[in-house]
Amino acid sequence: MATPKHYDADYKVQAVKLAKEIGGAKAAKELGISRNTLYTWMKREQEGQIDLGQGTRSPEKRHEPSRTGSKT
């Protein structure tokens, strides 16, 4: 039996935000996680167990580089 993967809270929040923008199935595929896992997180968000915060910015996809540098 495979060892279950554990994801941090921030990853879950970003995944749910992405799913709300592009749909659960597409988001799960892009993030490389199962649809059932993502749908569980979405359900928890609806029940108030996951707080998305006030921002509406979508998460960066796993294959895109992080953009944390400052602009000059």
C-alpha positions in Angstrom: 0.0 0.0 0.0 1.3 3.5 -0.9 2.3 5.9 1.8 -0.2 8.8 1.9 1.1 12.2 0.9 0.8 15.1 3.3 0.3 18.7 2.0 0.7 21.9 4.0 -2.2 24.2 4.6 -0.9 26.9 2.2 -0.7 24.3 -0.7 -4.3 23.3 -0.1 -5.5 26.9 -0.1 -3.7 27.6 -3.3 -5.1 24.4 -4.9 -8.7 25.2 -4.0 -8.3 28.8 -5.4 -7.0 27.4 -8.6 -9.8 24.9 -8.8 -12.4 27.7 -8.3 -10.8 29.5 -11.3 -10.3 26.7 -13.8 -12.3 23.8 -12.4 -11.5 20.9 -10.1 -10.5 18.3 -12.6 -8.2 20.6 -14.6 -6.6 21.9 -11.5 -6.0 18.4 -10.1 -4.4 17.4 -13.3 -2.1 20.5 -13.5 -1.1 20.1 -9.9 -0.5 16.3 -10.2 -2.9 15.4 -7.4 -6.0 13.2 -7.4 -9.4 14.8 -8.1 -10.8 13.1 -5.0 -8.1 14.8 -2.8 -8.8 18.2 -4.4 -12.6 17.8 -4.1 -12.2 16.9 -0.4 -10.3 20.1 0.2 -12.9 22.1 -1.7 -15.6 20.5 0.5 -13.7 21.4 3.6 -13.4 25.0 2.4 -17.2 25.2 1.9 -17.6 23.8 5.5 -15.3 26.5 6.8 -12.4 24.1 7.7 -10.0 25.7 5.2 -9.7 29.5 5.1 -8.9 31.0 1.7 -8.3 34.4 3.1 -9.4 37.6 1.4 -7.2 37.5 -1.7 -8.4 36.2 -5.0 -5.0 35.7 -6.6 -4.6 32.2 -8.1 -1.7 30.0 -7.1 1.2 29.5 -9.4 1.3 26.2 -11.1 3.9 23.7 -10.1 5.9 24.0 -13.3 6.0 27.9 -13.3 8.9 29.6 -11.6 8.2 31.6 -8.4 8.1 35.4 -8.9 9.3 36.7 -5.6 11.9 39.2 -6.8 11.4 42.9 -6.4 10.9 45.2 -9.4 13.3 48.1 -9.8 
